[in-house]
Amino acid sequence: MRVNQILQGNTLDILKTIDSNIIDVCVTSPPYNKKEKNKGWLVKNVLYNAISDAKNEEEYQNEQVEILNEIFRITKPGGSFFYNHKVRWEKGEMIHPISWLSKSDWTMRQEIIWDRMIAANIRGWRFWQVDERIYWLHKPAGNKIGEELASRHALLTSIWRFPPERCVNHPAPFPMILPARAIFSVLDGKRGVVLDPYSGSGSTLVAAKLLGCDYLGIEISEDYNSMAEERIKNCENERATLLEELGKHFVSKTFKERKKNGENTGKFKQDKILGEKLSQTQTDLLATLKFMSSGKNLSKQIDKIVL
């Protein structure tokens, strides 16, 4: 199948037409089946273009399992899938994504908490829910453990803290740095094919292109496709955001190197490099980031890292 395109149509129908074992990484966030209600005072109801987000819950979960399994089929052995969803409540009962994820063919490698820092619903039924979940799913190539992340990626914690996207005309977009972090961490700079089966405003596709990867999107809405295509065309406008994220992915010495030398093997501190000199590559990356950033606060943070 030709890559670097967005296929318009129903996600499940299109997935069934794609060859097996061709995708390296998938990152997506499906509609949450929030019944097009449950609004808060911060936002209006979440209404998607071209689809209804109000299915019978059993039907919704069964469909998600079928989609998950199709993505498993088309993913290469050893490939990864980052699936963004959230815990919901219906008439006082919790609905957790693990309910259907555990029924799929995927091996669940990690549950990551996305701290959005803000949420739409503020009611007294429970504490203010500002978190969503990102499930790192894995298709084993042999055993279920898989390969280790490079140290520069593994230093990032299992809590990802950044706000949702606010600058695109889509009811529920995640920020471009979310798929950028996922793709860069598992591919470690290598070229691959990245899929988003609910591509929406194009965040995953933009991240893939900026990282030098091929991409494939699926989206039922013609309007969202047009929005995403325009965003991809102008993706260089978002490179500074990508560089800010890449600046978080480095270590001066790996855990194994520090252990071998009898040095500190405690938690890596991002604002200090344990007094060790940066490599030329790291220095160049930070210098580029400073040059492209117009924000004084960001420049100060970079100075802390360099110093």
Buried (B, 14 or more C-beta within 10 A) or exposed (E): EEBBBBBBEEBBEBBEEBEEEBBBBBBBBBBBBBBBEBEEEEEEBBEBBEBEBEBEBEEBBBBBBBBBBBBBBBBBEBBBBBBBBBEBEEEEEEBEBEEBBEBBBBBBBEEBBBEBEEBBBEEEEEEEBBBBBBBBBBBBEEEEEBEEEBBBBBBBEEEBEBEBBEEBEBBBBBBBBBBBBBBBBBBEEEEBBBBBBBBBBBBBBBBBBBBEBBBBBBBBBEEBBEBBBEBBEEBEEBBBBBBBBBBBBBBBBBBEEBEEEEEEBEEBEBEEBEEEEBEEEBEEBBEBBBEBBEEEEBBEBBEEBEE
